[in-house]
């Protein structure tokens, strides 16, 4: 959630303007490793909130794979997107992080 807030367009308005493919590649590898760790440790397909953790792991794994193997394509697409698009996406990602945090720390 801290990373999402630090990347928010109102906090750093020109962050996505100058992305270069090696940085996109590096962040893709980090996402891939994080997603792989989540999927390996938590590949649970039950109909409760823990399914959300598994789906987030698979999403990170696939997005990291795409960013690693298509860094230039991802960089060009993000450069063409508006800051409003990033505000909506990062707002949704922050909401996902908040839901997962509340669910993980609530008492049964």
Secondary structure, 3 states (H helix, E strand, C coil): CHHHHHHCCCCCCCCCCCCCHHHHHHHHHHHHHHHHHHHHHCCCCCCCCHHHHHHHHHHHHHHHHHHHHCHHHHHHHHHHCCHHHHHHHHHHHHHHHHHHHHHHHCCC
